[in-house]
Amino acid sequence: MKILVANRGEIALRILRSCRELGFPSVAVYSAADQDSLPARYADEAVSIGGTPARESYLNTGHVLKAAIESGAEAVHPGYGFLSENADFAQAVEDAGLIFIGPSPETLALTGDKLAARRIARQAGLPVLPGPDQAILETVTDAQLAKVNYPVLIKAVSGGGGRGIRLANNLTELEEMILAARQEAKAAFGDDSVYFEPLVQQARHVEIQILGDGHGRILALGERECSIQRRHQKLIEESPAPSLSPTMRQNLYQAALTLGKTLNYRSLGTVEFLLNETGGFYFIEVNPRIQVEHPVTEMVTGVDLVSAQLRLAAGQPFKYAQKDIHPRGSAIEARVLAEDPENGFLPATGEITYLKEPGGPGVRVDSALYVGQEITADYDSLIAKVIVWAEERQTTIQRLQRALNEFQIGGIPTDIELLLQIIDSEHFNQGSANTTYLETFQFVPNGNEETLKEDMALAAALLAHQSLAHPQIAQSHNIASGWQSQAWKEQMRYNF
């Protein structure tokens, strides 16, 4: 089975590697900005699908489908984001006689539409957050306003990943936040429909990974805690969820399995819940695709989720039964983002000038980074994921600290220091953080006058050393540009 991967970056490379392990020929697609990317170089074939903006390439159904047909691909894996939850795209793939590696178009139509998903979940008997199941029109009606209890979330009907979500604390903010949510949803998903959802105070975000064969067999492959979020986007995820009672865990599993069976679910999916302070939980959405945080589930269950998807798509029998799933140990994932901590964590751009990814026992890095790579503002700021496993949670935290401290990326700012401060915090170590934790978390920039002087001294010493060993280097670099690279201190260790 020849597979086209309709995505980019780390997830594209992750899928391509599973294709190679299983002996499936692969096709990568790339935009103008990604023609030299690792996925484009790694795949058996690579096809250009248009310009740098996602709407001209990764979000262009016609271009992606043309690449699949002309390359002779038999199946399409959408990864996450872009067209992964687009029912029309999935239908177009199947209408072309190809296999869509994911849920059926019918399931995508129900789950990709968050309002339809709420209705299905309610019919299946799951607890659902109160609120109208209708999209907000251009003008908010008096009937809708009468049902709003502040603070309220405005959420995109389509898509996921924290995009198209805004919080309004009062009527004055409501109109502005609706407009902002609409604009972001339109840019990210091509659909500006939004709806109201009440904000659950002090909530935890826990999701259940499911895998279905489309013929009634559904597995629950453990849960993931996703409460560490900034701007409604996850930063750190772990499995198992800390401080979760066995009873709550089983209740969540049962709810997810019930919904999966109701949907006759095929392939991978994630059923997401909010847990409140009083021990209750609410269904919020289904993510009908592979998740960014899927590696933590792989680490604790030993199940290769991508390979499971590919095998099912190839018509191979279900390899696992529920009795075979025995999560072991603890896994945590930290998302490394190209964001500037000194500038409000705005997306950062630049060239990767130095790279040293961590390794060692229990450490996995999912990335598609390379020296010389240009990081642009055209796509999501996620550039790598550091995933660690250990038998006990505290050891996992210590291992993650070690791995993040080893991760050296030169040329662009990242959120690594923020991640280190979060996992060193009391609430995180106690497993008591909730979705609003980072709203009051005080990030301390890792730099003061003394460390700045030290960095400049190290940079000057390194430059002097390189000038003696390689005179041509001195002609093309200067201290002012050099010491700003985050990897100078790491280079010092290996140049003397």
C-alpha positions as CSV (number, residue, x, y, z in Angstrom):
1,M,0.0,0.0,0.0
2,K,1.5,3.3,-1.1
3,I,0.8,6.1,1.3
4,L,0.8,9.9,0.7
5,V,1.3,11.9,3.9
6,A,-0.7,15.1,3.6
7,N,1.2,17.1,6.2
8,R,4.5,18.6,7.2
9,G,7.1,18.8,10.0
10,E,7.5,16.4,12.8
11,I,4.2,14.5,12.3
12,A,4.9,13.9,8.7
13,L,8.3,12.5,9.5
14,R,6.8,10.4,12.3
15,I,4.2,8.8,9.9
16,L,6.8,8.3,7.1
17,R,9.0,6.4,9.5
18,S,6.2,4.0,10.4
19,C,5.6,3.6,6.6
20,R,9.2,2.5,6.1
21,E,9.1,0.1,9.1
22,L,6.0,-1.6,7.7
23,G,7.4,-1.7,4.1
24,F,4.8,0.7,2.7
25,P,6.1,3.0,-0.1
26,S,5.6,6.7,0.9
27,V,5.0,10.0,-0.7
28,A,5.6,13.4,1.0
29,V,4.1,16.7,-0.1
30,Y,5.7,20.0,0.4
31,S,5.0,23.7,0.0
32,A,7.5,26.2,-1.4
33,A,8.8,26.8,2.1
34,D,9.3,23.1,2.8
35,Q,11.1,21.9,-0.4
36,D,14.2,21.1,1.6
37,S,12.4,19.7,4.7
38,L,13.4,16.4,6.3
39,P,10.0,14.8,5.3
40,A,10.6,15.7,1.7
41,R,14.0,14.2,1.8
42,Y,13.1,11.1,3.8
43,A,10.1,9.9,1.8
44,D,10.4,7.6,-1.2
45,E,8.9,10.4,-3.3
46,A,8.1,14.0,-2.7
47,V,5.6,16.2,-4.6
48,S,5.3,20.0,-4.6
49,I,1.7,21.1,-3.8
50,G,1.9,24.9,-4.1
51,G,3.0,28.1,-2.4
52,T,4.1,28.7,1.1
53,P,0.7,29.9,2.5
54,A,-1.2,26.8,3.8
55,R,-4.3,27.8,1.8
56,E,-2.2,27.3,-1.4
57,S,-0.7,24.0,-0.3
58,Y,-1.5,22.0,2.8
59,L,-5.1,23.3,2.9
60,N,-5.7,23.0,-0.8
61,T,-7.8,19.8,-1.3
62,G,-7.4,19.9,-5.1
63,H,-3.6,20.1,-4.9
64,V,-3.2,17.4,-2.3
65,L,-5.6,15.0,-4.1
66,K,-3.9,15.6,-7.5
67,A,-0.5,14.7,-5.8
68,A,-2.0,11.5,-4.4
69,I,-3.5,10.4,-7.8
70,E,-0.5,11.3,-9.9
71,S,2.0,9.7,-7.6
72,G,0.0,6.5,-7.6
73,A,-0.7,6.6,-3.9
74,E,-3.3,4.2,-2.6
75,A,-4.0,5.9,0.7
76,V,-3.7,9.3,2.3
77,H,-2.7,10.0,5.9
78,P,-3.7,13.5,6.9
79,G,-1.7,13.7,10.2
80,Y,-3.1,16.4,12.5
81,G,-4.3,20.0,11.7
82,F,-4.7,21.1,8.1
83,L,-7.2,18.8,6.3
84,S,-7.2,16.0,9.0
85,E,-10.7,16.8,10.2
86,N,-12.2,17.9,6.9
87,A,-15.1,15.6,5.9
88,D,-15.2,17.0,2.4
89,F,-11.5,16.1,1.9
90,A,-12.0,12.6,3.3
91,Q,-14.9,12.1,1.0
92,A,-13.0,13.4,-2.0
93,V,-10.2,10.9,-1.2
94,E,-12.6,8.0,-1.0
95,D,-14.5,9.2,-4.1
96,A,-11.1,9.0,-6.0
97,G,-10.9,5.3,-5.0
98,L,-8.2,5.9,-2.3
99,I,-8.2,5.0,1.4
100,F,-8.5,7.9,3.9
101,I,-6.4,6.9,6.9
102,G,-8.8,8.1,9.6
103,P,-12.4,8.1,10.5
104,S,-15.1,7.8,7.9
105,P,-16.3,11.0,6.2
106,E,-19.6,10.6,8.0
107,T,-17.9,10.4,11.4
108,L,-15.7,13.4,10.5
109,A,-18.8,15.4,9.6
110,L,-20.3,14.7,13.0
111,T,-17.1,15.1,15.2
112,G,-15.4,17.9,13.2
113,D,-18.5,19.9,13.8
114,K,-18.3,20.5,17.6
115,L,-22.0,21.3,17.8
116,A,-23.0,18.1,16.1
117,A,-20.6,16.2,18.4
118,R,-22.3,17.7,21.5
119,R,-25.6,16.5,20.2
120,I,-24.4,12.9,19.5
121,A,-22.7,12.7,22.9
122,R,-25.8,13.9,24.7
123,Q,-27.8,11.3,22.8
124,A,-25.3,8.6,23.8
125,G,-25.8,9.5,27.5
126,L,-22.6,11.4,28.1
127,P,-22.7,14.5,30.4
128,V,-22.3,17.6,28.1
129,L,-21.7,21.2,29.1
130,P,-24.9,23.2,29.1
131,G,-25.5,25.7,26.3
132,P,-27.1,26.1,22.9
133,D,-26.2,23.7,20.2
134,Q,-26.5,26.4,17.5
135,A,-23.7,28.5,15.9
136,I,-23.6,32.2,16.6
137,L,-24.9,34.2,13.6
138,E,-23.5,37.5,12.4
139,T,-25.7,39.2,15.0
140,V,-26.1,37.5,18.4
141,T,-29.8,37.1,19.1
142,D,-31.4,38.2,22.3
143,A,-32.3,34.6,23.0
144,Q,-28.7,33.6,22.8
145,L,-27.6,36.5,24.9
146,A,-30.1,35.5,27.6
147,K,-28.5,32.1,27.9
148,V,-24.9,33.4,28.4
149,N,-23.4,33.1,31.8
150,Y,-20.1,34.9,32.1
151,P,-17.3,34.1,31.8
152,V,-18.0,32.4,28.6
153,L,-15.9,30.7,25.9
154,I,-16.4,31.4,22.2
155,K,-15.2,28.3,20.3
156,A,-14.7,27.4,16.7
157,V,-17.3,24.9,15.4
158,S,-14.6,23.3,13.2
159,G,-11.0,22.3,13.9
160,G,-9.2,22.0,17.2
161,G,-5.7,22.5,18.7
162,G,-6.9,25.5,20.7
163,R,-7.5,27.6,17.6
164,G,-10.5,29.9,17.4
165,I,-11.1,30.1,21.1
166,R,-11.6,33.3,23.0
167,L,-12.8,34.2,26.6
168,A,-15.4,36.9,27.2
169,N,-15.8,38.1,30.8
170,N,-18.7,40.4,30.1
171,L,-21.1,41.8,27.5
172,T,-18.6,44.5,26.5
173,E,-15.9,41.9,25.6
174,L,-18.3,39.6,23.9
175,E,-18.6,41.2,20.5
176,E,-14.8,41.7,20.2
177,M,-14.0,38.1,21.2
178,I,-16.6,36.7,18.8
179,L,-14.9,38.6,16.0
180,A,-11.4,37.5,17.1
181,A,-12.5,33.8,17.4
182,R,-14.1,34.0,13.9
183,Q,-11.0,35.5,12.3
184,E,-8.7,32.8,13.7
185,A,-11.1,30.0,12.9
186,K,-11.4,31.2,9.3
187,A,-7.6,31.4,8.9
188,A,-7.0,28.0,10.5
189,F,-9.9,25.9,9.3
190,G,-11.6,27.8,6.5
191,D,-14.8,28.0,8.6
192,D,-15.6,31.0,10.8
193,S,-18.5,29.4,12.6
194,V,-18.3,29.7,16.4
195,Y,-20.5,28.9,19.4
196,F,-20.8,29.6,23.1
197,E,-19.6,27.2,25.8
198,P,-19.6,28.0,29.6
199,L,-16.2,28.2,31.3
200,V,-15.6,25.5,33.9
201,Q,-13.7,27.1,36.7
202,Q,-10.6,25.2,38.0
203,A,-11.1,22.5,35.5
204,R,-8.8,19.7,34.5
205,H,-8.5,18.6,30.9
206,V,-8.3,14.8,30.5
207,E,-8.7,12.9,27.3
208,I,-9.1,9.2,26.4
209,Q,-7.4,7.6,23.4
210,I,-9.6,5.3,21.5
211,L,-8.9,3.0,18.5
212,G,-11.7,1.4,16.4
213,D,-11.8,-0.9,13.5
214,G,-15.0,0.6,12.0
215,H,-16.9,-2.7,12.7
216,G,-17.9,-2.2,16.3
217,R,-14.6,-3.0,18.1
218,I,-13.3,-0.1,20.2
219,L,-10.3,0.0,22.5
220,A,-9.5,2.5,25.2
221,L,-5.7,3.0,25.3
222,G,-5.4,5.0,28.5
223,E,-5.9,8.7,29.3
224,R,-3.8,11.8,29.0
225,E,-3.7,14.8,31.3
226,C,-3.6,18.0,29.2
227,S,-4.3,20.7,31.8
228,I,-1.1,22.6,31.2
229,Q,-2.3,25.1,28.6
230,R,-1.5,28.6,27.5
231,R,-4.0,30.5,25.4
232,H,-6.1,27.3,25.2
233,Q,-3.2,25.4,23.6
234,K,-1.6,22.4,25.3
235,L,2.1,22.7,26.4
236,I,2.7,19.6,28.5
237,E,0.8,16.3,28.4
238,E,1.2,13.2,30.4
239,S,-0.1,9.7,30.9
240,P,-1.4,8.4,33.3
241,A,-3.2,11.5,34.6
242,P,-2.0,12.2,38.1
243,S,-4.4,12.3,41.1
244,L,-7.1,10.6,39.1
245,S,-9.1,8.1,41.1
246,P,-9.7,4.6,39.7
247,T,-13.4,5.2,39.7
248,M,-13.1,8.4,37.7
249,R,-10.7,6.7,35.3
250,Q,-13.1,3.9,34.6
251,N,-16.0,6.3,34.2
252,L,-14.1,8.3,31.6
253,Y,-13.1,5.1,29.8
254,Q,-16.7,3.9,29.7
255,A,-18.0,7.2,28.4
256,A,-15.3,7.2,25.6
257,L,-16.0,3.6,24.6
258,T,-19.8,4.3,24.6
259,L,-19.4,7.3,22.3
260,G,-16.9,5.3,20.1
261,K,-19.4,2.5,19.7
262,T,-22.2,5.0,19.0
263,L,-20.1,6.5,16.2
264,N,-19.0,3.0,14.9
265,Y,-15.6,4.6,15.2
266,R,-12.8,3.8,12.7
267,S,-9.1,4.5,13.3
268,L,-7.6,6.7,16.0
269,G,-9.6,9.3,18.0
270,T,-9.5,11.2,21.2
271,V,-12.6,11.8,23.4
272,E,-11.9,14.9,25.5
273,F,-13.4,15.8,28.9
274,L,-13.3,18.6,31.5
275,L,-13.3,17.5,35.1
276,N,-14.7,20.0,37.7
277,E,-13.7,20.5,41.3
278,T,-16.6,18.5,42.7
279,G,-15.8,15.2,41.0
280,G,-18.0,15.6,37.9
281,F,-16.9,15.5,34.3
282,Y,-18.3,16.8,31.0
283,F,-17.7,15.8,27.4
284,I,-16.3,18.7,25.3
285,E,-15.3,17.2,21.9
286,V,-13.9,14.4,19.8
287,N,-10.6,14.9,18.0
288,P,-11.0,12.5,15.1
289,R,-7.3,12.2,14.2
290,I,-4.0,11.4,15.6
291,Q,-3.1,13.8,18.4
292,V,0.1,15.9,18.9
293,E,0.5,14.2,22.2
294,H,0.0,10.6,21.0
295,P,3.7,9.6,22.0
296,V,2.9,9.6,25.7
297,T,0.3,6.9,25.1
298,E,2.7,5.0,23.0
299,M,5.3,5.2,25.7
300,V,3.1,3.8,28.5
301,T,1.2,1.2,26.5
302,G,3.8,0.0,24.1
303,V,1.3,0.4,21.2
304,D,2.6,2.1,18.0
305,L,-0.5,4.1,17.3
306,V,0.5,5.2,13.8
307,S,1.4,1.6,12.8
308,A,-2.0,0.5,14.2
309,Q,-3.7,3.1,11.9
310,L,-1.7,2.0,8.9
311,R,-2.4,-1.7,9.5
312,L,-6.1,-1.2,9.8
313,A,-6.1,0.9,6.6
314,A,-4.3,-1.9,4.8
315,G,-7.0,-4.3,5.9
316,Q,-5.0,-6.2,8.4
317,P,-6.9,-7.6,11.4
318,F,-7.1,-5.8,14.8
319,K,-3.9,-6.7,16.6
320,Y,-5.1,-5.9,20.2
321,A,-7.9,-6.7,22.6
322,Q,-8.8,-4.6,25.6
323,K,-7.3,-7.2,27.9
324,D,-3.9,-6.7,26.2
325,I,-3.7,-3.0,27.1
326,H,-1.7,-2.6,30.3
327,P,-0.3,0.9,30.8
328,R,3.0,0.9,32.6
329,G,5.1,3.7,34.1
330,S,4.7,7.4,33.5
331,A,5.3,9.5,30.3
332,I,5.3,13.2,29.8
333,E,5.6,15.3,26.6
334,A,6.7,18.9,26.4
335,R,6.1,20.9,23.3
336,V,9.1,23.0,22.1
337,L,7.8,26.1,20.4
338,A,9.6,28.7,18.3
339,E,8.3,31.5,20.5
340,D,10.1,34.5,22.1
341,P,9.8,34.5,25.9
342,E,11.2,38.0,26.0
343,N,8.4,39.3,23.7
344,G,5.2,37.9,25.2
345,F,5.9,34.5,23.6
346,L,5.1,35.7,20.2
347,P,6.0,33.3,17.3
348,A,9.7,33.6,16.4
349,T,11.4,33.2,13.1
350,G,14.9,32.7,12.0
351,E,17.4,30.1,10.8
352,I,18.5,27.1,12.9
353,T,22.2,27.7,13.4
354,Y,23.0,24.9,15.8
355,L,21.1,21.9,17.0
356,K,21.7,19.2,19.6
357,E,18.7,17.1,20.6
358,P,18.7,15.2,23.9
359,G,19.0,11.5,24.2
360,G,19.7,8.8,26.8
361,P,17.4,6.3,28.6
362,G,13.7,6.9,28.3
363,V,14.0,10.0,26.1
364,R,12.3,10.4,22.7
365,V,12.4,13.5,20.5
366,D,9.9,13.9,17.7
367,S,11.1,16.7,15.4
368,A,12.0,17.5,11.8
369,L,14.7,20.1,12.7
370,Y,18.0,20.5,10.9
371,V,20.8,23.0,10.9
372,G,20.2,25.6,8.2
373,Q,16.4,25.2,8.4
374,E,14.4,28.4,8.1
375,I,11.6,28.8,10.7
376,T,8.9,31.0,9.3
377,A,5.7,32.4,10.7
378,D,3.6,30.7,8.0
379,Y,2.8,27.6,10.1
380,D,2.3,26.6,13.7
381,S,5.1,27.4,16.1
382,L,5.5,23.8,17.3
383,I,9.0,22.6,16.2
384,A,9.7,19.6,18.4
385,K,8.3,17.4,21.1
386,V,10.4,16.0,24.0
387,I,8.8,12.8,25.4
388,V,10.2,10.9,28.4
389,W,9.3,7.7,30.2
390,A,10.2,6.3,33.6
391,E,8.6,3.8,36.0
392,E,7.6,6.6,38.5
393,R,6.2,10.0,37.8
394,Q,8.8,11.9,39.9
395,T,11.6,10.1,38.0
396,T,9.9,11.1,34.7
397,I,9.8,14.7,35.8
398,Q,13.5,14.6,36.6
399,R,14.3,12.9,33.3
400,L,12.3,15.6,31.4
401,Q,14.3,18.3,33.2
402,R,17.5,16.6,32.2
403,A,16.4,16.2,28.6
404,L,15.2,19.8,28.2
405,N,18.4,21.1,29.7
406,E,20.3,19.1,27.1
407,F,18.2,20.4,24.2
408,Q,20.2,23.1,22.4
409,I,18.7,25.1,19.5
410,G,20.7,28.0,18.1
411,G,19.4,30.9,16.0
412,I,15.8,31.2,17.4
413,P,14.3,31.7,20.8
414,T,12.2,28.8,22.2
415,D,9.9,28.1,25.2
416,I,12.3,25.6,26.8
417,E,13.0,27.8,29.8
418,L,9.3,28.2,30.4
419,L,8.8,24.4,30.2
420,L,11.6,23.9,32.8
421,Q,10.1,26.4,35.2
422,I,6.6,24.8,34.8
423,I,7.8,21.2,35.6
424,D,9.8,22.6,38.5
425,S,6.7,24.2,40.0
426,E,5.0,22.9,43.1
427,H,1.5,22.5,41.5
428,F,2.9,20.5,38.6
429,N,4.9,18.2,40.8
430,Q,1.9,17.6,43.0
431,G,-0.3,16.9,40.0
432,S,-2.7,19.6,41.0
433,A,-2.5,22.0,38.1
434,N,-5.6,22.9,36.1
435,T,-6.4,24.6,32.8
436,T,-6.0,28.1,34.2
437,Y,-2.8,27.4,36.1
438,L,-0.6,29.3,33.5
439,E,-2.8,32.4,33.7
440,T,-1.2,33.2,37.0
441,F,2.1,31.4,36.5
442,Q,5.0,33.9,36.8
443,F,7.7,33.2,34.1
444,V,11.1,34.4,35.2
445,P,13.4,35.3,32.2
446,N,16.5,33.3,32.3
447,G,19.0,36.1,32.1
448,N,20.4,38.8,34.3
449,E,23.5,41.0,34.1
450,E,25.8,38.4,35.5
451,T,24.7,35.6,33.2
452,L,24.8,38.0,30.3
453,K,28.5,38.8,31.1
454,E,29.3,35.1,31.4
455,D,27.7,34.3,28.1
456,M,29.6,37.1,26.4
457,A,32.8,35.9,27.9
458,L,32.2,32.4,26.7
459,A,31.3,33.6,23.3
460,A,34.5,35.7,23.1
461,A,36.6,32.7,24.2
462,L,34.9,30.5,21.7
463,L,35.4,33.0,18.9
464,A,39.0,33.4,19.7
465,H,39.6,29.6,19.8
466,Q,37.8,29.2,16.4
467,S,39.8,32.1,14.9
468,L,43.0,30.3,15.7
469,A,41.8,26.9,14.5
470,H,39.7,28.2,11.5
471,P,40.8,31.7,10.4
472,Q,38.0,31.9,7.9
473,I,35.4,31.7,10.7
474,A,36.6,35.0,12.1
475,Q,36.0,36.7,8.8
476,S,32.3,35.7,8.7
477,H,31.2,36.0,12.3
478,N,31.3,38.6,15.0
479,I,30.8,38.5,18.7
480,A,27.6,40.6,18.6
481,S,25.8,38.1,16.4
482,G,27.5,35.0,18.0
483,W,26.7,35.4,21.7
484,Q,23.0,35.7,21.0
485,S,22.8,32.2,19.7
486,Q,21.4,30.0,22.5
487,A,23.9,27.2,21.8
488,W,27.2,29.0,22.5
489,K,27.7,27.5,25.9
490,E,27.0,24.0,24.6
491,Q,29.5,24.5,21.8
492,M,32.1,25.5,24.3
493,R,31.9,22.1,25.9
494,Y,32.8,20.4,22.6
495,N,35.4,22.8,21.2
496,F,38.0,22.5,23.9
